[in-house]
Amino acid sequence: MPEKPNQPIIAGATSELPFSRGILARSLVKCGLDPVSAYTIALEIQSSLEKPRYTRDELREMVLEVLEKEDYPEIVERYREGAVQPAVIVMKGGQGTPFSKGLLARSLGVTAIDHPSALSIAQRIQAELRKENVREIELDDLRKRVHAQLEKEQGEEAARRYMTWRDMVASDHPLIVLIGGPTGAGKSTLALELASRMEITQVVSTDTIREMLRTMFSVKLLPAIHKSSYLVGKKLRLPPGTAADEVIVGLHQQSLPVNVGVEAMIKRAAQENVNLIVNGVHIVPGLIDTGDFPDACIVKFVITVSDAEEHMQRFLRRQRAAHKRKARAYLENFKSICKIRDYIIECANLGDIPIIDNIETDESVEKALSYIFQGIQSSSLLPTAGKEPRSGKGNGGKKSTGTH
């Protein structure tokens, strides 16, 4: 229902403002009323306003009358006294922070449910806490409530993912996600979407590492890092008579120094217990020995685009979105890009690494999250991952950007 073009003026002691159903609804929510009921009452009040001007006291009496009619005695008392329901305090380790439905909703993104559903669950949890007049709640108890609500509304898998990720965050081990794939497959887009869902702040592209190396080493000293992955083979001098493919040799020669940087980042993340996502064409299955990092939970997968026409179209769309990223070079070397794609897929198959055909982003995110949670749940680092909610010491949540 659109707001009236000329809203009545609400006059206070020192100011005058047009009536706003949004402001009224928010004030009712702060007094403990659920958002749907608050908005419904605000609409009812708006439709009953006939005069061009009301005092705040007159508006307050109208609201109280509706609240009494709808049988909200506690809300009536709080609204009459101008009292706002105290925030629920979430306790952990003797320290507390105010409950936030927005923060809780964001933390549910890791389960792959959509944001409206996540927000709805968070609002129901908040309403439940207020109905029970809860003033403080231990973090583990809050998570048990979330687990139960998720299981009820979204099923066992969503509930299991939520608790698995909370276990991961509370552990002394970081999650490292390595995403490989050919140029133009959508690695960076997928990495950023996963980072948003999982509240991971450290996302690095191997192209960034290569760019740093280019500033440190000259073309003569390290020629492999000074050209794009699909072009570098043309600049290398292969041994006479070699039967090796120059495109694949070039990719290897470039990936070796770049992956020195990747391994250094993994080592640092493991030492500091920081979750990390690394993506790039240089994440070729088999080139990085993840066994060198026993204290990190490392999950690897490859994304590709099997449809050649769709793959080429992505370069054109990228050019329209970012004018400096011209499509011409990619399209002229598309055969080399496809050769790299096929090689990476071959390596992934040999190493039993999951492959995602990245046609539709939401579907790819869901598959990626599924592989990530399979990796966490099968890791020996988290013996309780995915089981029933439990209380534990954890590590103070130092990897978490939020509380819930």
Secondary structure as UniProt FT lines:
FT   STRAND          9..11
FT   STRAND          16..18
FT   HELIX           21..30
FT   TURN            31..32
FT   HELIX           35..48
FT   STRAND          53..55
FT   HELIX           56..69
FT   TURN            70..71
FT   HELIX           73..81
FT   STRAND          89..92
FT   TURN            93..94
FT   STRAND          95..98
FT   HELIX           101..107
FT   HELIX           108..111
FT   HELIX           115..131
FT   TURN            132..133
FT   STRAND          136..138
FT   HELIX           139..154
FT   HELIX           156..170
FT   STRAND          175..180
FT   TURN            183..184
FT   HELIX           187..198
FT   STRAND          202..205
FT   HELIX           206..216
FT   TURN            219..221
FT   HELIX           223..226
FT   TURN            229..231
FT   HELIX           232..235
FT   TURN            240..241
FT   HELIX           246..272
FT   STRAND          276..279
FT   TURN            281..282
FT   TURN            285..286
FT   HELIX           290..292
FT   TURN            294..295
FT   STRAND          297..304
FT   HELIX           308..321
FT   TURN            323..324
FT   HELIX           328..332
FT   HELIX           334..350
FT   TURN            351..352
FT   STRAND          355..357
FT   HELIX           361..378
FT   TURN            380..381
FT   TURN            383..386
FT   TURN            394..399
//
